[in-house]
C-alpha cells in the first residue's frame, strides 16, 4: 500500500510492555485525522498487528513498511481518506 499521508507522530513500542502495545497503537491510530499517519517502531515483525487492523479497522488504514528487520521494523500506518 503506497502511503503518502504526512507522519503526525512516531510510536516506538520497543520499551512498552507487550500487553500495552496494541492498545497504544490503536489509540494512536484512532486519534489521527483522515489523511494522517504515524510511524510505528517495533522490535519484531508486526504481522499479528496487521491482521488485527484488517479485522478491526477494515478499509480504514494504509500500511507501508519503511524498515523490515532484522532488529527493527518500522511501519507507516495511515488513516485512509474515504473515497
Residue pairs with C-beta under 8 A, 6 or more apart in sequence:
1 62
1 63
1 64
2 62
2 64
3 37
3 62
3 63
3 64
3 76
3 78
5 35
5 36
5 37
5 62
5 76
5 78
5 79
6 35
6 36
6 37
7 36
7 37
7 38
7 39
7 76
8 32
8 36
8 37
8 38
9 28
9 38
9 39
10 38
10 39
10 40
10 41
11 24
11 25
11 28
11 38
11 39
11 40
11 41
12 41
13 21
13 24
13 25
13 40
13 41
13 42
13 43
14 41
14 42
14 43
14 72
16 24
21 42
22 49
22 52
25 40
25 49
25 77
26 56
26 57
28 38
29 38
29 53
29 57
29 61
29 77
29 79
32 38
32 78
32 79
33 79
34 79
34 80
34 81
34 82
35 78
35 79
35 81
36 78
36 79
37 62
37 76
37 77
37 78
37 79
38 76
38 77
39 66
39 74
39 75
39 76
39 77
40 46
40 49
40 73
40 74
40 75
40 76
40 77
41 72
41 73
41 74
42 72
42 73
42 74
42 75
43 71
43 72
43 73
44 69
44 73
45 68
45 69
45 73
46 73
46 75
50 63
53 61
53 63
53 77
59 80
60 79
60 80
61 77
61 78
61 79
61 80
62 76
62 77
62 78
62 80
63 75
63 76
63 77
64 75
64 76
64 78
65 73
65 74
65 75
66 74
66 75
66 76
67 73
67 74
